Amino acid sequence: MKKRLISFLSVLLTVMLLLPICAWAGEPSSAGDGLIPETDFLRLCRWIDNGYGYDKQYEDVVAFIGVEGKDKGHKDTDKSALGDHYFDWISAENPKRFIHVCFRGDDATGAFVIKQFNTGGVNADEYATADLTDWLAANACLEMQPIEHTLTRFKATDVHVKGQMPVRGWIADTSGAELKLKQTIGNESKYPSLIIAVEPNQEGADRNLASFTNLAEAPSRTIAGMEMTGRTYTYQNKVWTEYNAALSDTSYICIKIETGKININEGTEGGAILDSLSFE
């Protein structure tokens, strides 16, 4: 009986010693230096901050950016029995700019996936308009959700707007007279906006015209089947592109996009929002 007990305990101890090895078998590692071109560095920052990278594994990041990260090692955490593993990706043009990414072990699957990140030497304003168009198209990741709101303004006829916005990286503020779509990049208090409003006439849209600087015409754009006139300007230290068109004698549609931070070219998230709009 004593020999059987000793044999059982010996096997149990062996299994317990091997468990961590088995559990960490999928933990990523790298011998790379993490250096990537500045353009790709900004794209990676936005990709992760926008939420596209969350719950992705190390191999997914390498596939996205094409470069192995700089291995910063393993750290234990009370949030996972498998612990965390950290990697840095660094701007080749300016090594003081980096993104530090935490991959946390999933106790159920054994996979290490992105759970948090921080950056150094770069702020969200710098990577907010980094171009993800090709990646979004190739991965069919521009998943959209419906939005709608009734636009109101004194002396204007109410207008109901419908459209779509990306599921990830955007929120809709329908608490006021306007529809405000905000891109969740960086600090919440500074989220860039795409604002859709109704005015009674052109004079209403020009309410703050005297405070605009760098005012210039912009190419017109067809939105909701209407040819809308465009202009660009700086207002309250933000760069805007604005599109205007009369829907009726008492309803004048005004769309303002903070294009210093939001890209509205074809194939981008901002462009997809504009292409989805309808008014009634």
N, C-alpha and C positions, 0 to 999 in steps of 0.2 A: 504493500500500500504506500509506504514511504517513497519507494523508488518511482511509483507511478506519479505521485504528487510532484516530486522533483522534476520528472520528465515533463509533466504538464506545465509547471511553472517556467521551465526552460523554453518550451515552445511559445508560451504566452509572452515572455520577455522578448524573444526574437521577433515576434509579430509586432509588438509595440515599438521596437527599435526601427523596424522597417517601415512603419506607417508614415512617418514624416518624409522618408525618401520617396515613397510612392506618391504621397500627396503633392510633393513639390516637383514631381517629374515634369510637369508642364510649365514650370516657372521659366520665364524668358531670360535670356542673357545676350550680351553683345560685346564684340571686340571693336565696334566702330567708334568713330570720333564724334558722330552726331552733327557734323557740319553740313549745312544746306544753304543754297543760294537765298538771298534776302527775300525774293519774291515767294519762294516756296515756304520760307519761314513764316511769313505773314499769312499765307494760305493755311498752313497747319494750325496757327494760333486761332484763326477764325473757325476752321473746321471743328476744332475741339470746343471752343467757347460757344459756338452755335448749337452744340449738342449732337452733331453728327458723329463725333468720335466716342461719345459715352457708351460704355459697355462693349467697346471694340477691344480686340486683343492686340498685343504688340505687333503681330504679323500684319494685322489690318493697317496699322499706322505706317509700317514699312512699305506696304503695297501702295498706300496713298501717296506717300512723299518720296519713296524710292531710295531711302537712305536709312541705314541702321542707326539707332540712337546711341548716345554715350551712356554706358551702364553705370548707374550710381548706387547699385547694390540693393540688398534686401533689408527690410526693417520689419520687426514684429509689430503687431497691432492687436488690440483687444477686439477689433471689428471683424477679424478673420483669423482662423486657426492657421491658415496658410501664409498669412502676412502680406506685406506690400513689397513691390519691386519698383524702383524708380529709374527713369531714363530722361536724359536731356537731349533736346535738339537745339542747335545753336546757329545763329546767322553767320555764314562764312565771311560776310563783309564787315560785320561788327560783332566780334565774339562776346561782347558784354550783353548782347540781346539773346535771350534763351527762353525756352518753355520747358518747365520741369513737370513731368507727367508721372502720376502714381497709377500703377496697375495693381489691383487688389485681387488676391486669390479668392475664388468663389468656392466655399466649402462643399457645396453640393456637386459642382461639375469639375472642380479642379482647375478651371480656366482662370487666367489672370486678365482682368479687364480694367479699362480706364474708369477711375472713380473720382479723381480730383486732379487739379493742375494749378500751377501758378507761373507767372511770367516775370522776367527781369529785363529792364532796359527798354521795354516797349509798352505802350498803352493801347487800349481797345480802339481808340480813334484811328490809330495807324493801320489796324488790320480789318476794320469794319467793312471796307469795300474790296477786300482781297477777292480775286475772281475764283469762284468755285464752279463756274458754269459747266466746264467740260466734265468735272467729276460728278456733278449732280445729274447731268444727262446720261453719262455712261453707267451710272449706278441706279438710275431711275429713283433717285432719292427725293425729288421735289414733290413730296406728298402734301396735298392741299386739303384744307378744311373750309367749310362754308362760313361766310360772315354776312351780316346784314344789319342795317340800322336806318332809322328815320332821321333825316337831316332837317333841322329847323333853324330859322333865323327870323327876327322881327321884320315884317313887311314882305317876307319871301314865302312862296308856296312850298309846303313841306314836300320833300323828295325822299323816296325809299331807295336805298342803294343796296345792291347785292353783289357778292363777289366771293373770292377765295383768297386765303393766305396760307403760307406754309405751316404745317403742323409743328415743325421744330423751329425754334429761334425767333418766334413772333408772338405778340399778344395783342388783343384788340381791346381798346378802351371805348365803350359805348355809353359812358356815364353822362355825356353832355350833348350839346347840339350837333357836334361834329363826330365823325368816325375817325378815331386816331389808331393807326396801326403802328406798333412800336417793335423795332428790331432789338432783341434782347442781347446786345453786345456790351460787355463791360459793366460799368456802374449803372445801377437801376435809375438813378436820378438823371442820367445823361443818355438814356436810350434814344436813338434817332427815330424820327417820326415820319410817317406818310399820312397826311391829313386830308380828309375829304369833307367838303363843306358846301352849303348852299348859301348864296347871297341873293338879294332882290334884283341886283343889276351889277354892271361893271363898276359903278362907283363904290359899291360895297366891297368888291374885291380889291379896290385901290385904297381902302381905308387907311392903310399904313404906308402908302406910297412915298410920302415925304421922308420916311425913315429908312427907305431902301438905299443901299449903296451898291456900286458895281452893277447897276441895272442894265440888262441887255436882252435883246430878243433871242429866243431859242426856237429851233425847228418845231413846227406844229406836230401833233401826234393824234392818231385816231384812237379814241377811247370810247367804248360803248357805242360804236357806230357814229360818233360825232368827231368832226375835225376840230380839235381844240388848239387854240393859240398858246404858244409857249413863251416864257420869259425866265431869266435867271437873275438872282440878286443875293445880296448878303443882308441879313436882318437879325439883329440881336446876336451878332458874332457867329451866325450859322449860314451856310451856303444852301440856297433853296433853288429848286426848279419848280415852276408853277404852270399848270395848264388850266385854261378857262374856256367855257362855252355856254351859250344860252340854251337851256332846255325848254323854257317857255318865256313869256313876257315878264313873269314874276319869279322865275327860278333860274339862277345863274350858277352853274357848277364850277367849283374852284378846288383843284387838287394840288396840294403842296407837298413836295418831297424833299427831305433833307439830303440832297445829293452830295453834300460833302462827305456823307457816310453811307448812304444807301445807293446801290447800283441799280439803275432802271433800264439797262440795255437789254436787248432781246436775249432770252434764255436765262436771265438772272431772276432771283426771287422777286425783286421789286418790279421787274418787267412783267413777270407772271401775274402779279397782283393787278397791275394796270390793265392787262389784257383780259382779266376775268370780270371786270366791273360792268354793271348794268344799272340804269336809273329808271324809275317810274314814279 
